[in-house]
């Protein structure tokens, strides 16, 4: 037991190092960057949505309703994204969802009729929350069984820096009187995550056949 405890830290370190061996380091960093932008977007919008909507001229009651609709959309989004990922693949859904999220967040910077804004907020919630979850699903799919837990854990952990930075960024913009730029900044984060997860997915799909062949050779040997 004592020997096993001494090996545990080394095993954890080796698992992390494996994420950067060969050409894996670029894909690992792309996943981390996508997760950073995704959680920046999730927590930034969730934290400052009522205040940002007030700055756009909406009444307090409507601004609070936006929060409820946003979270309801998140519930629906998880159910829809899961079914869509089963059919089209988590990497593709994550990338498309981030693009739709960025479009929805940017539209919120435009003052529209309340009914239309309610719809946009709900749909943005549908895509935003599940887009981030699909990053974890993508990492899980693209990782080897022995490295899967480490890859997902570190991707989630790196994303937490974005979870801190997003609310801070929104607060800084509002404090400087640049609330109009809040939605634009969050939309850019969504587009960035779309690009990062898209590139990582393409690289992963190209590497998968090689990995499968190599695994078959090892098994047959």
Phi, psi and omega per residue, in radians:
X1 nan -0.725 -3.126
X2 -1.125 -0.714 3.128
X3 -1.120 -0.668 3.137
X4 -1.116 -0.672 3.137
X5 -1.150 -0.624 3.137
X6 -1.215 -0.534 -3.111
X7 -1.390 -0.410 -3.041
X8 -0.988 -0.851 3.120
X9 -1.051 -0.691 3.126
X10 -1.133 -0.694 3.112
X11 -1.098 -0.725 3.126
X12 -1.136 -0.701 3.137
X13 -1.142 -0.744 3.121
X14 -1.097 -0.655 3.119
X15 -1.110 -0.674 3.103
X16 -1.211 -0.772 3.140
X17 -1.053 -0.615 -3.138
X18 -1.070 -0.422 3.120
X19 -1.229 -0.239 -3.085
X20 -2.045 0.043 -3.126
X21 -1.319 2.519 3.132
X22 1.087 -2.331 3.125
X23 -1.593 0.114 -3.077
X24 -1.230 -0.381 -3.040
X25 -1.109 -0.642 -3.141
X26 -1.168 -0.742 3.128
X27 -1.151 -0.689 3.107
X28 -1.058 -0.811 3.136
X29 -1.135 -0.636 3.099
X30 -1.111 -0.725 3.085
X31 -1.106 -0.737 -3.136
X32 -1.107 -0.761 3.138
X33 -1.144 -0.692 3.104
X34 -1.104 -0.723 3.128
X35 -1.178 -0.677 3.093
X36 -1.036 -0.885 -3.140
X37 -1.134 -0.638 -3.130
X38 -1.137 -0.819 -3.135
X39 -1.312 -0.484 2.987
X40 -1.026 -0.773 -3.132
X41 -1.170 -0.827 -3.096
X42 -1.044 -0.933 -3.063
X43 -1.343 -0.552 3.102
X44 -1.125 -0.840 -3.136
X45 -1.200 -0.764 -3.111
X46 -1.090 -0.624 -3.101
X47 -1.321 -0.751 -2.955
X48 -1.898 0.085 -3.095
X49 -0.966 -0.876 -3.130
X50 -1.063 -0.742 -3.120
X51 -1.163 -0.734 3.130
X52 -1.136 -0.667 3.124
X53 -1.214 -0.614 3.045
X54 -1.095 -0.685 3.140
X55 -1.167 -0.366 3.093
X56 -1.513 -0.017 3.052
X57 1.802 0.085 3.121
X58 -1.429 2.646 3.133
X59 -1.271 2.805 -3.090
X60 -1.043 -0.739 -3.135
X61 -1.054 -0.753 3.113
X62 -1.160 -0.695 -3.116
X63 -1.083 -0.668 3.117
X64 -1.254 -0.598 3.085
X65 -1.114 -0.592 3.110
X66 -1.019 -0.683 -3.127
X67 -1.122 -0.753 3.133
X68 -1.091 -0.810 3.141
X69 -1.122 -0.665 3.131
X70 -1.061 -0.764 -3.125
X71 -1.298 -0.606 3.043
X72 -1.099 -0.689 3.077
X73 -1.069 -0.627 3.113
X74 -1.095 -0.668 3.113
X75 -1.131 -0.848 3.138
X76 -1.099 -0.688 -3.091
X77 -1.061 -0.692 3.125
X78 -1.072 -0.717 -3.134
X79 -1.208 -0.747 -3.120
X80 -1.209 -0.768 -3.085
X81 -1.115 -0.650 3.122
X82 -1.068 -0.799 3.126
X83 -1.163 -0.712 -3.133
X84 -1.149 -0.675 3.135
X85 -1.158 -0.625 3.084
X86 -1.070 -0.569 -3.073
X87 -1.592 -0.720 -3.027
X88 -1.947 -0.163 -3.141
X89 1.730 2.382 -3.110
X90 -1.075 -0.715 -3.135
X91 -1.034 -0.777 -3.119
X92 -1.168 -0.754 -3.133
X93 -1.125 -0.725 3.132
X94 -1.046 -0.796 -3.123
X95 -1.132 -0.794 3.132
X96 -1.143 -0.730 -3.120
X97 -1.085 -0.704 3.111
X98 -1.141 -0.651 3.096
X99 -1.113 -0.773 3.118
X100 -1.168 -0.627 3.087
X101 -1.102 -0.810 -3.141
X102 -1.039 -0.720 3.113
X103 -1.116 -0.751 -3.139
X104 -1.141 -0.769 3.141
X105 -1.106 -0.719 3.139
X106 -1.139 -0.662 3.128
X107 -1.095 -0.490 -3.140
X108 -1.168 -0.288 3.096
X109 -1.372 -0.133 3.112
X110 -1.762 2.226 -3.132
X111 -1.302 1.995 -3.101
X112 -2.095 2.967 3.012
X113 -0.965 2.556 -3.026
X114 -1.005 -0.730 -3.117
X115 -1.065 -0.719 3.125
X116 -1.168 -0.723 -3.141
X117 -1.126 -0.684 3.073
X118 -0.983 -0.776 -3.126
X119 -1.128 -0.764 -3.133
X120 -1.125 -0.725 3.133
X121 -1.103 -0.768 3.140
X122 -1.078 -0.826 -3.126
X123 -1.150 -0.631 3.092
X124 -1.106 -0.699 3.069
X125 -1.119 -0.643 3.111
X126 -1.036 -0.825 -3.047
X127 -1.433 -0.671 -3.007
X128 -1.106 -0.974 -3.035
X129 -1.108 -0.697 -3.110
X130 -1.369 -0.405 3.094
X131 -1.075 -0.749 3.128
X132 -1.153 -0.717 3.120
X133 -1.079 -0.623 3.136
X134 -1.188 -0.365 3.027
X135 -1.107 -0.807 3.133
X136 -1.084 -0.690 3.116
X137 -1.122 -0.687 3.121
X138 -1.112 -0.804 3.126
X139 -1.056 -0.728 -3.141
X140 -1.094 -0.730 -3.124
X141 -1.173 -0.713 -3.033
X142 -1.474 -0.110 -3.096
X143 -1.655 2.710 3.052
X144 -1.333 2.710 -3.096
X145 -0.970 -0.665 -3.080
X146 -1.340 -0.266 -3.124
X147 -1.992 0.026 -2.998
X148 -1.085 -0.842 -3.099
X149 -1.106 -0.726 3.128
X150 -1.128 -0.765 -3.116
X151 -1.096 -0.805 -3.141
X152 -1.175 -0.725 -3.126
X153 -1.086 -0.786 -3.139
X154 -1.240 -0.605 3.079
X155 -1.105 -0.750 3.092
X156 -1.145 -0.740 -3.127
X157 -1.105 -0.759 3.116
X158 -1.149 -0.558 3.095
X159 -1.130 -0.457 -3.122
X160 -1.143 -0.417 3.026
X161 -1.115 -0.660 3.057
X162 -1.168 -0.585 3.115
X163 -1.117 -0.508 3.083
X164 -1.442 -0.734 -3.048
X165 -1.213 -0.615 -3.094
X166 -1.041 -0.951 3.089
X167 -1.066 -0.642 3.103
X168 -1.104 -0.767 -3.133
X169 -1.091 -0.793 3.116
X170 -1.062 -0.719 3.118
X171 -1.115 -0.717 3.132
X172 -1.127 -0.724 3.138
X173 -1.154 -0.723 3.120
X174 -1.185 -0.705 3.136
X175 -1.118 -0.546 -3.139
X176 -1.507 0.050 -3.137
X177 1.330 0.363 -3.136
X178 -1.965 0.752 -3.131
X179 -1.022 -0.525 3.131
X180 -1.067 -0.475 -3.134
X181 -1.433 -0.177 -3.099
X182 -1.061 -0.876 -3.130
X183 -1.136 -0.633 3.124
X184 -1.120 -0.773 3.137
X185 -1.085 -0.738 -3.141
X186 -1.217 -0.596 3.094
X187 -1.139 -0.678 3.100
X188 -1.104 -0.679 3.094
X189 -1.072 -0.697 3.113
X190 -1.136 -0.735 3.102
X191 -1.130 -0.657 3.120
X192 -1.098 -0.786 3.122
X193 -1.115 -0.638 3.088
X194 -1.039 -0.782 -3.132
X195 -1.159 -0.807 -3.085
X196 -1.107 -0.827 -3.103
X197 -1.228 -0.546 3.100
X198 -1.160 -0.802 3.121
X199 -1.128 -0.758 -3.139
X200 -1.081 -0.697 -3.137
X201 -1.161 -0.698 3.113
X202 -1.133 -0.750 3.110
X203 -1.115 -0.717 -3.129
X204 -1.128 -0.676 -3.128
X205 -1.194 -0.552 3.107
X206 -1.272 -0.557 -3.090
X207 -1.476 -0.374 -3.058
X208 -1.027 -0.812 3.137
X209 -1.046 -0.694 3.125
X210 -1.113 -0.747 -3.133
X211 -1.118 -0.716 -3.129
X212 -1.138 -0.719 3.130
X213 -1.116 -0.743 -3.140
X214 -1.105 -0.684 3.138
X215 -1.159 -0.668 3.135
X216 -1.135 -0.685 -3.133
X217 -1.135 -0.712 3.131
X218 -1.116 -0.732 -3.115
X219 -1.162 -0.770 -3.117
X220 -1.206 -0.539 3.107
X221 -1.255 nan nan
